[in-house]
Amino acid sequence: MLKENQVRSFTQAALSPDPDLAVAALMIARVEYPQLDAGPYLDRLDAIGREATRRLAAAMETPVNAPSRTDPHDYARITALNDYLFGELRFVGNNVTYEDPRNSYLNAVLDRRTGIPITLALVYLEVARRAGVYVEGVNFPGHFLLRCPARRGLPNTDDLIIDPFNGGALLSEEACRARLRRREDEPAGDAPLLVHATKPQILARVLLNLKRLYVQMHSFPQALDVTELLRAVDPSAINELRDRGLLAYHLRDFSGALRDLQAYLRLSKSTELDDNDRAEHAQIWEHVKTLHRRVASFN
């Protein structure tokens, strides 16, 4: 189980205005690798970043045939970065064992050079930042993406949308819409298609994926640790308070479960509930009644 000081350190790293994601991501990895030394992995990212800087400088000296509506300057840099990360270093999306928790841990992704969209994006963001290229995360449903925004002052120039899970493939906005139509996730009305992901949102996406996997595996101690980190990233997320209570219940921490589930019911009173939510609330009330009896029997 994570210690209180580890959760506190993660909170500081996750909510810091510093754009660095790697430090917090390596703290997440201590859920599975308690003795992990983050230093060598940060050094490795620094080394990859230095080499990427050299590759990008060389790429800028060579004329490129950029597609229409694309900034040749950005296209050259992103192409060089893709060639280095996915061509030479052979980072690749893990289609074979996608549900392996190691795909969500930065240290394992760097060791194995394979991961899922969010962690490959995290590697890309950290290397690009070290190489002086501004790239940002995109909270695309079901498949995390990246964006290199077009430079201001360049008319008729589109952003570069990057898919790190598929070798850095560059996607058009229409291709992204087609993906959403296949998932039936088309945004309503004028809702933006490619929403910028903040640092806490990126880390939360890593954690939500891990929590789902650990719950499916019935690895409740790890799921509880991940839920603690999710609460650290967003203390207002009352659903994580509910889940922490339910996980504590599974782990027979009845006092902790009672505390969290009562707090969840109290805080969710003011929210609008649909039929599913009302059914869930009724189940949690039953849990709370049972927990009251259990806790009372221990006194």
C-alpha positions as CSV (number, residue, x, y, z in Angstrom):
1,M,0.0,0.0,0.0
2,L,1.2,3.5,-0.8
3,K,2.3,5.5,2.2
4,E,0.8,8.9,3.0
5,N,4.0,10.8,2.1
6,Q,4.1,9.1,-1.3
7,V,0.5,10.2,-2.0
8,R,1.5,13.7,-0.9
9,S,4.5,13.8,-3.1
10,F,2.5,12.6,-6.1
11,T,-0.1,15.3,-5.4
12,Q,2.6,18.0,-5.5
13,A,4.1,16.6,-8.7
14,A,0.7,16.1,-10.4
15,L,-0.7,19.5,-9.6
16,S,2.5,21.5,-10.1
17,P,2.5,24.0,-13.0
18,D,5.7,22.4,-14.2
19,P,4.8,20.6,-17.5
20,D,7.0,17.6,-16.5
21,L,4.8,14.5,-16.6
22,A,7.5,11.8,-16.1
23,V,8.1,12.4,-12.4
24,A,4.5,11.9,-11.5
25,A,4.1,9.0,-14.0
26,L,7.1,7.2,-12.3
27,M,5.5,7.8,-8.9
28,I,2.4,6.0,-10.3
29,A,4.6,3.1,-11.2
30,R,5.4,2.5,-7.5
31,V,2.0,0.9,-7.2
32,E,3.4,-2.1,-9.0
33,Y,7.1,-1.5,-8.4
34,P,7.5,-0.2,-4.8
35,Q,11.3,0.0,-4.9
36,L,11.5,1.8,-8.3
37,D,14.4,4.2,-8.7
38,A,13.1,6.9,-11.0
39,G,16.5,8.5,-11.6
40,P,17.7,6.1,-14.4
41,Y,14.4,6.5,-16.3
42,L,14.6,10.3,-16.1
43,D,18.2,10.1,-17.3
44,R,17.1,7.9,-20.2
45,L,14.4,10.4,-21.3
46,D,17.0,13.1,-21.1
47,A,19.3,11.1,-23.3
48,I,16.6,10.4,-25.8
49,G,15.6,14.1,-25.7
50,R,19.2,15.2,-26.5
51,E,19.5,12.8,-29.4
52,A,16.1,14.0,-30.7
53,T,17.3,17.6,-30.5
54,R,20.2,16.7,-32.8
55,R,17.9,14.8,-35.2
56,L,15.5,17.7,-35.4
57,A,18.2,20.2,-36.1
58,A,19.5,18.0,-39.0
59,A,16.0,17.6,-40.3
60,M,15.5,21.4,-40.5
61,E,18.5,21.6,-42.9
62,T,16.9,19.3,-45.4
63,P,14.0,20.5,-47.6
64,V,10.8,18.6,-47.1
65,N,7.7,18.1,-49.3
66,A,5.0,18.9,-46.7
67,P,1.4,18.2,-47.5
68,S,-0.9,21.1,-48.3
69,R,-2.2,23.2,-45.4
70,T,0.8,22.0,-43.3
71,D,3.6,24.1,-41.9
72,P,6.8,22.7,-43.5
73,H,8.8,23.7,-40.4
74,D,6.5,21.7,-38.0
75,Y,6.0,18.9,-40.4
76,A,9.8,18.4,-40.7
77,R,10.3,18.3,-37.0
78,I,7.4,16.0,-36.2
79,T,8.4,13.6,-39.1
80,A,12.0,13.5,-37.7
81,L,10.7,12.9,-34.2
82,N,8.4,10.1,-35.5
83,D,11.3,8.5,-37.4
84,Y,13.5,8.5,-34.4
85,L,11.0,7.3,-31.8
86,F,9.0,4.8,-33.9
87,G,11.4,4.0,-36.6
88,E,14.8,3.8,-34.9
89,L,13.9,3.3,-31.2
90,R,11.0,1.1,-32.2
91,F,8.4,2.3,-29.7
92,V,5.2,0.5,-30.7
93,G,1.6,0.2,-29.7
94,N,0.9,-3.1,-27.9
95,N,-1.9,-4.7,-29.8
96,V,-1.1,-8.2,-28.5
97,T,-1.4,-7.8,-24.8
98,Y,-3.2,-4.4,-24.6
99,E,-4.7,-5.2,-21.1
100,D,-1.3,-5.8,-19.5
101,P,-0.9,-3.3,-16.7
102,R,2.8,-2.8,-17.6
103,N,1.5,-0.9,-20.7
104,S,0.4,1.8,-18.2
105,Y,3.7,2.2,-16.3
106,L,6.2,4.6,-17.7
107,N,9.3,2.6,-16.5
108,A,7.9,-0.6,-18.2
109,V,7.0,1.3,-21.4
110,L,10.6,2.6,-21.6
111,D,12.1,-0.8,-20.9
112,R,9.9,-2.7,-23.3
113,R,9.3,0.1,-25.8
114,T,5.6,-0.8,-26.1
115,G,2.5,0.7,-24.5
116,I,-1.0,2.0,-25.0
117,P,-2.0,5.3,-26.5
118,I,-1.8,7.3,-23.3
119,T,1.6,6.1,-22.2
120,L,3.2,6.3,-25.7
121,A,1.8,9.8,-25.8
122,L,3.4,10.5,-22.5
123,V,6.8,9.4,-23.8
124,Y,6.3,11.5,-26.9
125,L,5.4,14.6,-24.9
126,E,8.4,14.3,-22.6
127,V,10.8,13.7,-25.5
128,A,9.3,16.5,-27.6
129,R,9.5,18.9,-24.7
130,R,13.2,18.1,-24.2
131,A,13.8,18.7,-27.9
132,G,12.1,22.1,-27.8
133,V,8.9,21.1,-29.8
134,Y,5.6,22.1,-28.4
135,V,3.1,19.2,-28.5
136,E,0.0,18.8,-26.3
137,G,-2.2,16.0,-25.3
138,V,-5.7,15.6,-26.8
139,N,-8.4,13.9,-24.7
140,F,-9.9,12.0,-27.6
141,P,-12.5,9.3,-26.6
142,G,-11.1,5.8,-26.3
143,H,-7.8,6.6,-28.0
144,F,-5.5,9.4,-26.7
145,L,-3.9,11.6,-29.4
146,L,-1.4,14.5,-29.6
147,R,-1.4,17.8,-31.4
148,C,1.3,20.1,-32.6
149,P,-0.6,23.4,-33.0
150,A,0.0,25.4,-36.2
151,R,2.1,28.5,-35.6
152,R,0.2,31.7,-35.2
153,G,0.2,34.0,-38.2
154,L,0.3,31.2,-40.8
155,P,-3.0,31.4,-42.7
156,N,-4.7,28.2,-44.0
157,T,-2.4,26.0,-41.9
158,D,-3.8,23.1,-39.9
159,D,-2.6,21.6,-36.6
160,L,-0.8,18.3,-36.9
161,I,-2.8,15.6,-35.1
162,I,-0.5,12.7,-34.1
163,D,-1.4,9.1,-33.2
164,P,1.5,7.7,-31.1
165,F,-0.1,4.3,-30.9
166,N,0.2,3.9,-34.6
167,G,3.7,5.0,-35.3
168,G,3.0,8.7,-35.1
169,A,0.5,8.6,-38.0
170,L,-0.8,12.1,-38.9
171,L,-4.6,12.3,-38.8
172,S,-7.0,14.7,-40.4
173,E,-9.9,16.1,-38.5
174,E,-12.3,14.2,-40.7
175,A,-10.4,11.0,-39.9
176,C,-10.9,11.7,-36.2
177,R,-14.6,12.3,-36.8
178,A,-14.9,9.0,-38.7
179,R,-13.4,7.3,-35.6
180,L,-16.0,8.9,-33.4
181,R,-18.8,7.9,-35.7
182,R,-17.6,4.3,-35.5
183,R,-17.7,4.6,-31.7
184,E,-21.0,6.5,-31.7
185,D,-19.2,9.2,-29.7
186,E,-19.8,12.1,-32.1
187,P,-19.8,15.4,-30.0
188,A,-23.1,17.1,-29.8
189,G,-23.8,20.5,-31.4
190,D,-20.7,22.7,-31.4
191,A,-18.7,20.7,-28.9
192,P,-15.0,20.8,-29.8
193,L,-13.7,17.6,-31.4
194,L,-10.1,17.6,-30.2
195,V,-10.1,18.8,-26.6
196,H,-6.7,19.8,-25.0
197,A,-5.8,17.5,-22.1
198,T,-4.3,19.2,-19.0
199,K,-1.5,17.6,-17.0
200,P,-3.9,16.3,-14.3
201,Q,-6.2,14.9,-16.9
202,I,-3.4,13.0,-18.6
203,L,-2.3,11.5,-15.3
204,A,-6.0,10.7,-14.4
205,R,-6.4,8.9,-17.7
206,V,-3.4,6.7,-16.9
207,L,-4.8,6.0,-13.5
208,L,-8.4,5.3,-14.6
209,N,-7.1,2.7,-17.0
210,L,-5.0,1.0,-14.3
211,K,-8.0,1.0,-11.9
212,R,-10.2,-0.7,-14.4
213,L,-7.6,-3.4,-15.0
214,Y,-6.9,-4.0,-11.4
215,V,-10.6,-4.3,-10.5
216,Q,-11.1,-6.7,-13.4
217,M,-8.1,-8.8,-12.0
218,H,-9.5,-8.6,-8.5
219,S,-6.2,-7.0,-7.4
220,F,-8.0,-4.8,-4.9
221,P,-4.9,-3.5,-3.0
222,Q,-3.4,-2.1,-6.2
223,A,-6.8,-0.7,-7.2
224,L,-7.1,1.0,-3.9
225,D,-3.7,2.6,-4.3
226,V,-4.6,3.8,-7.7
227,T,-7.9,5.3,-6.4
228,E,-5.9,7.2,-3.7
229,L,-3.9,8.7,-6.5
230,L,-7.0,9.6,-8.5
231,R,-8.4,11.4,-5.4
232,A,-5.1,13.3,-5.2
233,V,-5.4,14.4,-8.8
234,D,-9.0,15.5,-8.4
235,P,-10.2,15.7,-4.8
236,S,-13.7,16.8,-6.0
237,A,-14.3,13.4,-7.8
238,I,-16.8,11.9,-5.5
239,N,-17.1,8.8,-7.5
240,E,-13.5,8.0,-6.5
241,L,-14.6,8.4,-2.9
242,R,-17.3,5.9,-3.5
243,D,-14.9,3.5,-5.2
244,R,-12.4,3.8,-2.4
245,G,-15.1,2.9,0.0
246,L,-16.2,-0.2,-2.0
247,L,-12.5,-1.3,-2.4
248,A,-12.0,-0.9,1.4
249,Y,-15.1,-3.1,1.8
250,H,-13.6,-5.8,-0.4
251,L,-10.4,-5.6,1.7
252,R,-12.4,-5.9,4.9
253,D,-11.5,-2.4,6.1
254,F,-15.0,-1.8,7.3
255,S,-14.3,1.4,9.2
256,G,-12.7,3.0,6.2
257,A,-15.5,1.7,3.9
258,L,-18.2,3.1,6.2
259,R,-16.4,6.5,6.4
260,D,-16.1,6.8,2.6
261,L,-19.5,5.5,1.6
262,Q,-21.3,7.8,4.1
263,A,-19.3,10.7,2.8
264,Y,-20.2,9.8,-0.8
265,L,-23.9,9.6,0.0
266,R,-23.8,12.9,1.8
267,L,-21.9,14.7,-1.0
268,S,-24.0,13.2,-3.8
269,K,-27.3,14.4,-2.3
270,S,-27.2,17.6,-4.3
271,T,-26.6,15.9,-7.7
272,E,-29.3,14.9,-10.1
273,L,-29.7,11.1,-10.3
274,D,-31.0,9.0,-13.1
275,D,-32.6,5.6,-12.6
276,N,-29.2,3.8,-12.6
277,D,-27.7,6.2,-10.1
278,R,-30.7,5.8,-7.8
279,A,-30.4,2.0,-8.0
280,E,-26.7,2.4,-7.1
281,H,-27.4,4.7,-4.2
282,A,-29.9,2.1,-2.8
283,Q,-27.2,-0.6,-3.0
284,I,-24.7,1.7,-1.2
285,W,-27.3,2.5,1.5
286,E,-27.6,-1.3,2.0
287,H,-23.8,-1.5,2.3
288,V,-23.7,1.3,4.8
289,K,-26.4,-0.4,7.0
290,T,-24.4,-3.7,6.9
291,L,-21.2,-1.8,7.7
292,H,-22.9,0.0,10.7
293,R,-23.7,-3.4,12.1
294,R,-20.2,-4.8,11.5
295,V,-18.4,-1.8,13.0
296,A,-20.8,-1.8,16.0
297,S,-20.0,-5.5,16.6
298,F,-16.3,-4.6,16.9
299,N,-16.9,-2.0,19.7
